[in-house]
Amino acid sequence: MQGGYNTGKDVSIDINGPYGPIKIPKLMNFKSKPKIASTEVTPLSGETDELNIPKGWTGSFDIERTDSTIDDYWAKWESDYYAGVSQPPSTITETFNEPDGSVSTYRYVSVQLKLENAGDKEGDKTIKQSMAFTAKRRLKVS
């Protein structure tokens, strides 16, 4: 917290994948946003109402590669897919330390993870990986 505002340091992210917890040593950012379908209803009066319908969540996160966590996860996922192994969805838990000292926790459920970029490999540069996700819901836990 800084001056009564949340910063990225106030948030922790826990990912529980189909094979157990996914511990990412260098999670660099986490982005999420709701998916909304909007439907316009215009009666004969001409005054339009707009209905917003929740359609889940999308998001992404970037990782500085310091170990094989993401590569191993994706190799197992891909192997299971081709072997016909059904995989349960994941969950992501997002915990905020609020400026007033309270804690807020939200859980993304029915999460599907997708490796977006395994990273560029170049001399004298770190390897940045990225993953995306979709979730059916984001529930308030506490």
C-alpha positions in Angstrom: 0.0 0.0 0.0 1.2 3.5 -0.7 -0.7 6.6 0.4 -4.0 4.7 0.9 -3.8 3.0 -2.6 -3.4 -0.6 -3.5 -0.3 -1.5 -5.5 0.6 -4.8 -7.1 2.6 -5.7 -4.0 -0.7 -5.9 -2.1 -2.0 -8.8 -4.2 -1.1 -12.5 -4.0 -2.2 -15.0 -6.7 -2.5 -18.8 -6.0 -3.2 -21.1 -8.9 -4.4 -24.6 -8.3 -4.2 -26.6 -11.5 -5.5 -30.0 -12.4 -2.3 -31.6 -11.1 -2.1 -29.5 -7.9 -0.7 -26.1 -7.0 1.2 -24.2 -9.7 4.0 -22.3 -7.8 5.4 -19.6 -10.0 8.5 -18.1 -8.5 8.5 -14.8 -10.6 4.9 -13.9 -11.4 5.3 -10.4 -12.9 1.7 -9.3 -13.4 -1.8 -10.6 -13.4 -4.6 -9.1 -15.5 -8.3 -10.0 -15.4 -11.5 -8.6 -16.8 -15.2 -9.7 -16.9 -16.7 -10.8 -20.2 -20.1 -9.1 -20.7 -22.6 -9.6 -23.5 -24.7 -6.6 -24.1 -28.2 -6.7 -25.6 -30.1 -3.7 -26.7 -33.9 -3.7 -26.3 -35.7 -0.9 -28.2 -39.5 -0.8 -27.8 -41.7 1.2 -30.0 -41.2 4.3 -27.8 -37.6 4.4 -29.2 -36.0 4.6 -25.7 -33.3 1.9 -25.7 -32.5 -0.2 -22.7 -29.3 -2.2 -22.5 -29.1 -5.5 -20.8 -25.7 -6.7 -19.5 -25.2 -10.4 -19.2 -22.1 -11.8 -17.5 -20.2 -14.4 -19.6 -17.3 -15.3 -17.3 -13.9 -13.8 -17.0 -10.7 -13.7 -19.1 -7.2 -12.8 -18.1 -3.5 -13.3 -18.5 -0.3 -13.3 -16.5 3.4 -13.0 -17.3 6.2 -15.0 -15.8 10.0 -14.5 -15.7 11.3 -18.0 -16.3 13.4 -19.1 -13.3 12.5 -22.8 -13.5 10.6 -25.4 -15.5 7.2 -24.9 -13.7 5.2 -23.6 -16.7 7.0 -25.8 -19.3 6.4 -28.9 -17.1 2.8 -28.0 -16.6 2.1 -27.5 -20.3 4.0 -30.7 -21.3 1.8 -32.7 -18.9 -1.3 -31.0 -20.1 -0.5 -31.6 -23.7 0.5 -35.2 -23.1 -2.8 -35.9 -21.2 -4.8 -34.3 -24.0 -3.3 -36.6 -26.6 -3.7 -39.6 -24.3 -7.4 -38.8 -24.0 -7.1 -38.0 -20.2 -9.9 -35.7 -19.0 -8.6 -32.9 -16.9 -10.6 -31.0 -14.2 -10.6 -27.2 -14.4 -8.3 -25.1 -12.3 -8.9 -22.3 -9.8 -7.2 -19.0 -9.2 -7.4 -17.3 -5.9 -6.6 -13.5 -5.7 -6.0 -12.0 -2.3 -5.8 -8.3 -1.6 -4.4 -6.7 1.5 -6.6 -3.6 1.6 -5.4 -0.1 2.7 -7.7 -0.3 5.7 -6.0 -3.4 7.0 -8.7 -5.9 5.9 -8.2 -8.7 3.4 -10.4 -9.4 0.4 -10.2 -12.7 -1.4 -11.8 -13.7 -4.8 -11.7 -17.0 -6.5 -11.9 -17.7 -10.2 -13.6 -21.0 -10.8 -13.8 -23.4 -13.7 -10.5 -22.0 -15.0 -9.0 -23.1 -18.2 -5.3 -22.2 -18.5 -3.6 -21.7 -21.9 0.1 -21.2 -22.5 0.3 -18.1 -24.8 4.1 -17.8 -25.2 6.8 -20.2 -24.0 9.2 -17.3 -24.3 11.9 -15.9 -26.6 15.3 -17.4 -26.0 18.1 -14.8 -26.6 21.5 -14.4 -25.3 21.9 -12.1 -22.2 18.1 -11.7 -21.9 15.6 -13.3 -19.5 12.9 -15.6 -20.8 9.4 -14.1 -20.5 6.5 -16.5 -20.6 2.8 -15.7 -20.7 -0.4 -17.6 -19.9 -4.0 -16.7 -20.5 -7.1 -18.0 -18.8 -10.9 -18.1 -18.9 -13.1 -18.6 -15.9 -16.8 -19.2 -15.5 -17.1 -17.0 -12.4 -15.2 -14.8 -10.0 -16.6 -15.4 -6.5 -16.0 -13.4 -3.3 -14.5 -15.7 -0.7 -13.9 -13.2 2.1 
